[in-house]
Amino acid sequence: MAKCIFTRLTQGVIVLLAVSLVCFMIFQFFGDPVLTLAGRYATQAQQEEVRTKMGLDKPFYIQYFVFLKNALHGDFGLSYVAQTPVLGLILERLPASIELAMSAMLIALLFGICLGVLVSLNPRYFINRIIMAGSLLGISLPTFLIGILLIMIFAVTLRFLPTFGRGEVIKIAGSWRTGFFTIGGIRHLILPAITLGLYQLAVLLRLTRGGMLEVLREDYIRTAWAKGLTANMVIFKHALRNALIPVITMAGLQFGELIAFSIVTESIFQWPGAGNLLLTAVYETDHPVIVAYVMITSILILFVNLVVDILYAYINPKIRYE
Amino acid sequence: MITVFKSKRFYHFIKDVSAVTGSLILVIMLIAAIFAPIIAPQDPYDMKGLYLEDSLKPPIWMEGGKAPFLLGTDDQGRDILSTILYGCRTSFAVGFSVVIIAGIIGMTVGLLAGFYRGLLEAVTMRLADAIFSFSTTLIAMLFLGVLKNHGIGTVILAIIITDWVRYARTMRGSVLGVKEEDYISAARAVGASDFRIMFKYILLNAIPPILIIAAVDFGAAVMLEATLSFLGVGVPINKPSLGMMISTGKNYIYAGKWWLVVFPGAALVLIVFGINLLADWLREEINPKIMKSEVSK
């Protein structure tokens, strides 16, 4: 187990190095930071001064090491547009994104797994076939369309729910502002969380159903039934545990997708999260923000994958004892 | 051809409602897209044909609808139906290009990786792991976000740079499964070259799972192009795209102009839903583990 985690960590570091190299290339090949920092009308001498001050006259690999060193200290430079440290900008926005992503994943896991189990028990029931058709529609609906349709139905036509921003937030620990504890915050969260979670829900539902259908035909399940165990014991303790293995793996792999689609969701609902910040940075060619966003999400993604790997070993004894 | 119609697969296909529905939807959308210049009442990207007084007209059956504009017009006075037809062309172009190019690259790499193992395999699989965890969508978004001024080709490239690993990974798995079969040893015994074994014997037998991946991937590529164009990092503004139509329409939903979003959205979902229905059928047809009778019949 410890060895497995160690290998994973090493691989993670290699991936992070690769990502940082790509990020560094963005600075090198897209846009000239000297021009951005010194201003368009700077004289030759002023430009040179900035170049030397920033260390941009040094060879490529030294610049890269400086970049890495700064990044390790959390210094990704100043935003070209806001002229404030980039890390602060992102960390300030991160709680909103994390709350949105967590809510979406919670909806997806809860409903996806429950419905998946339900459907697998009686695949031929009419209602279950409707659910399956619905789930196929669910994976065919792009996230941005779901968001807009939800706005049209619940905000424009029914005038039920707000569609703009986060509502009231309460400050907890440090700069973390949460929308979980106010009615306004929850009401603002509903539509974006469903938008972001629906696709994942459909994916997890189909995966759970597939896994359950396979597992329910295994001999040991027949044995469990024959022992006279209750349906709850057989389904949830014996069958679901094995059927969940691919589901957990997938849920972990989907985390990258989740972040990608949270960018889309945040833009539709004007959610003040990191994804929205990234989009603005892309439109304004604010490279330091893009780079910092990429590095931070990479760390998050690798961390989640590591957790999933450990969970995976926990529910699958075959791997644990290897 | 006759044998195709008599085959068991074809029989299953015809019996399966979802497979037939899916392919019917796809064929209709494809024909509509191919013949768009003939069918479309208007060329939506010919600026001379657009009149601002025709902008934001509702569908023809509603009050205020105007004659040639069956599904209404957008803010530039473009006919929605025509723009959808042209937008579908972009969708299909992206879908086919991605599947074919990423498929060929991925299958070749996967075949070599599975056949020769070693360093190539290790590198490919680690790369695939990394790319999978970052997701195609995120990488394509960032790629296009940093690279300004792009055309449809760049969008396709942005999808392919990560998407090929899907095929490579599946292909490698299939190759590993097939490689130890007796007929491969037999081919080797009669002196077949590596090349011949790989491309003649292994490739053909490794194809079925690739078909599933290709079908799912086609839908994913179409959705991804729409998403990228929706965000404004996809196809350029002067090219038709369903995603961009929806992005424009988004600004008018509070004004009750629903047709700007609903019709292009429906077209997009139909294409993806159609291919997913087909993929679903393929999956059950090819995967022997789940018996058909137990699942849907």
Interface residues (C-beta under 8 A of the other chain):
Chain A: Q11 V15 A18 I26 F30 P123 R124 R129 L136 L137 I139 S140 L141 P142 T143 F144 L145 I148 L149 I151 M152 V156 G210 L213 E214 R217 G252 L253 Q254 F255 G256 E257 I259 A260 F261 I263 V264 S267 I268 L278 L279 V282 Y283 T285 H287 I290 V294 T297 S298 I301 L302 N305
Chain B: R126 D129 A130 F132 S133 F134 S135 T137 L138 M141 L142 G145 V146 L147 K148 G219 M223 A226 T227 F230 L231 G232 V233 G243 I246 S247 G249 K250 I253 Y254 G256 W258 V261 G265 L268 V269 V272 F273 N276 L277 D280 K289 I290 E294 V295 S296 K297
